[in-house]
Amino acid sequence: MGETEPRRRTSPLKNLVAGGVGGACLLLAGHPLDTIKVCLQTQPRGTCSQNVMYRGTYDCFLKTVSREGLLGLYKGMAAPLAGVTPMMAISFFGFSLGKQLQQPDPNNPLTHTQIYLAGMLAGTFTTVIVAPGERIKCLLQVQSSAGKRKYTGPVDCVIQLFKERGIRSIYKGTMLTLIRDVPSTGLYFLTYEYLKKFLTPEGRSVNELSTPQILLAGGVAGIFNWLVALPPDVLKSNFQTATDGQYRGLRDVLRKLIQEEGASALYKGFNAVMLRAFPANAACFLGYEVAMKFLNWAVPDL
């Protein structure tokens, strides 16, 4: 299929379904390193008389597996499993909708700025699901490191949070989630779309990319996403797992973290994040593209 063939109009509904498939693939591939990332980000700072609990990504992996077995790497997965699939579905839906709103004629290609704005819309859409899911996930991931379990699972966590502080407690960290996800999601989709075009030979269609090319584009998009998202993610993880009254807000988290650990604290968990970013997002986009091809074949007129 050549470039002269009319472009297919983006379908938000198909993107909703295919994005959900991609989200499930992302979670299965990336959750173990996400657990390590959160444990590294939230561990107490070491003192002269006491070393930090984890010396790095590999040390955290060994200690977690030794203490809890391989299943320990998947702790807290039930909450994101219930959230990541619809979250990525809404993300791809929002991105598709954002493109459609800016592209009345599908034969007129979008600019890089328009693609970025469409990605930012996707990041805004997902916050309603992401914020409470991230709060629950982080609490479940770090509780075992503290030596005692307060919550038996995600449902128990939601019930206890609601009883203690109401719905606001469940959505604690929403603003930080927005700060993390809106700009980074814009860059995420922009990088993927740019690399798809870059990897497409002249005269060919982006729909003809090979599996390795899709994996490469998706993996690199994930890395660029987290280069932007990591500092606010560190702040979010600390804020969402903090005891009530420990921080007064975003500025207080930032001030105390830099004061106690220096600016490098904003990149805690960097190795775990980068190790996870490529395979998880490569799997996400591959799942999305496979699902989209199936939907285009099964329901071409949708």
URBELRA-V560439 format. One record per helix or strand of 2 or more residues. SS is the DSSP state (a for helix, b for strand). FROM is the first residue (numbers start at 1). LEN is the number of residues. Records with the same first field share a line. If there is no record, write none. Layout:
SS->FROM-LEN / FROM-LEN
This chain:
a->12-31 / 57-12 / 70-5 / 77-26 / 112-32 / 154-12 / 167-4 / 174-26 / 206-3 / 211-31 / 250-12 / 263-5 / 270-29
